[in-house]
Amino acid sequence: MAKPNYSFEKRQREIAKKKKQDEKLAKKQAAKTAANPPPHGHGETPDRGE
């Protein structure tokens, strides 16, 4: 019987954990952006149709 490759299993767990953290962070950032849109006129001049 082959012995288990613990370092491979550990690396796979670390990759899964990192992916989950990245997804959670992206979800938080998307929610924050949706909740707080940037104000109008933030360094830009409005287009008056001239």
N, C-alpha and C positions, 0 to 999 in steps of 0.2 A: 504494500500500500504506500502511495506517495505521501510525503509529509506536507502539511499545509504551508503555504507561502504567506506568512503573517505580514510581511512588509508590503506585499501587493494589496492585501485586504485593508491594511491601515491606510495606504495611499488612496484607495477607492473611497473609503469613508471620509477622508479629508477632502477629496474632490467633491463629493456629494454635499458635505457640510458647507464648503465655500460657495457652491452653486446655490444652495438654499439661502445663504446670507445675502448673496448678490441679488437674488430675486426679491427678497424681503426689502432690501435697500431701494431697489428700483420701484417697488410698489409704494414705499413711503414717499419717495421723491415725486412720483406721479400724483399721488394724493395731495401732497403739499402744493404742487404746481397748479392743480385743478382748484384747490381751495383758495389760493392767493394769486390771482392773475396779476401780471405787472400793470401798474397804473398807466393811463394814457398820457402822452406828452413826456414820457421819460427820455429826455434827450432828443426827441424828434419833433419836427414841426408838423402840425396837422395839414393834411391836403385839403385845400379850400376849393379845388376845382377850377382854378384860374388857368 
